[in-house]
Amino acid sequence: MQGVCITLSNLSETRIRCPNCGKRVPAMKYCIYCGAQLPTAAQPPRAERPRPMEAPPPVPPLVPPPTKPAQQRPAAPAPTGLEGEIANLMSNISTLYTRKIALFRLFQSGEVSEAVFLKLYNEYSGKLSELLNKRVRRLEELRRRLDEIDRRLNEVALNLEELNVRYKIGELDMNTFSQKSEKLKIEQRELENIAGSIKTNLERLKNLLGDKSPSEIRDMESRLKSAYDAIKRMIEEGKISSKVLDNIKTDVEETITFLDSLIKDRKEKERLLREQLETLQARYKIGEISIEEYEKQKRELQEKINKVWS
């Protein structure tokens, strides 16, 4: 009964076949039937308890790779020193010319009273005269300075020539010649740089209304002439007093002459081109050239006229 109990209690045990008696017996050290030593049974792999699924790590937000900011071209530094002073002077002169002409237009259209017009006109004229005088003084100063530098450059050039001769005839040794000539050459380069800067500033001072295009200057002259003619008619009609004309006549006529001088060559070029255009039109009308040839030459002449004021 004991053996049967063992058998019944171990029904659920792992069994193997005994190599001696051939019976299936519990996987023990010895067979329960014949007592033969049993081979060691391979233990079945222990079923691992399934691990709870770990939540996947959060996906990082899709951040676009950093982009390089668009490289902006650095603004040109404002001129300083003498260069900055001259740039500011010429800009203020140009601004006052523009304001005076705008004031004429307002007065012509009746938007400004006679009293206010004369007050502002005299104010702008006074400021402009002061700036123009300052410009003349600067021109004279720079010209004198340039003359001094040119004289010194001539002296340096002569000294270098003399030094070279003294070295070639054996009066100076190589070391002395090199030291003295190098010193003179350094001075020469510095003087040439200063002279170049002065010449640049002189050109800026000479170039009145240099910030205006030829077409802008032409329009300024045209507006001023138109306003001046209108004011003269208003005086003749008794709408305004002759006092206005007495105050502005000389200044306005000088300004018109000045503006004309800046674009006189371009006006002449345009006049000649328009004469050619008129001649072309006459040739077409009398049948000398075809419509195709007329249109072709007309376009070419018109392009040339446009370039005159570009």
GIPEDA-V812822 format. One line per field, one symbol per residue. ss: DSSP state (A for helix, B for strand, O for the rest). psi: psi as a letter, one per 40 degrees, with the letter a starting at -180 (. if undefined). burial: I if it has 24 or more other ideal C-beta (glycine too) atoms within 12 Angstrom, else O. Layout:
ss: ???
psi: ???
burial: ???
This chain:
ss: OAAAAAAAAOOOOOBBBOOOOOOBBBOOOBOOOOOOBOOOOOOOOOOOOOOOOOOOOOOOOOOOOOOOOOOOOOOOOOOOAAAAAAAAAAAAAAAAAAAAAAAAAAAAOOOOOAAAAAAAAAAAAAAAAAAAAAAAAAAAAAAAAAAAAAAAAAAAAAAAAAAAAAAAOOOOOAAAAAAAAAAAAAAAAAAAAAAAAAAAAAAAAAOOOOOOOAAAAAAAAAAAAAAAAAAAAAAAOOOOOAAAAAAAAAAAAAAAAAAAAAAAAAAAAAAAAAAAAAAAAAAAAOOOOOAAAAAAAAAAAAAAAAAAOO
psi: ddddddddefdeihiihhedeeihiigadihedeeihiihhhhihhhhhhihhihiihhiihhiihihihhhhhihihiiadddddddddddddddddddddddddddeeehidddddddddddddddddddddddddddddddddddddddddddddddddddddddeediidddddddddddddddddddddddddddddddddghfeeiidddddddddddddddddddddddeediiedddddeddddddddddddddeddddddddddddddddddddddeediidddddddddddddddddde.
burial: OOOOOOOOOOOOOOOIOIOOOOOOIIOOOOIIOOOOOIOOOOOOOOOOOOOOOOOOOOOOOOOOOOOOOOOOOOOOOOOOOOOOOIIOIIIIIIOIIIOIIIIIIOIIOOOOOIOOIIOIIOOIIOOIOOIIOOIOOIIOOIOOOIOOIOOOIOOIOOOIOOIOOOOOOOOOOOOOIOOIIOOIOOOIOOIOOOIOOIOOIIOIIOOIIOOIOIOOIIOIIOIIIOIIOIIOOIIOOOOIOOOIIOIIOOIIOOIIOIIOOIIOOIIOOIOOIOOOIOOIOOOOOOOOOOOOOOOOIIOOIOOOIOOIOO
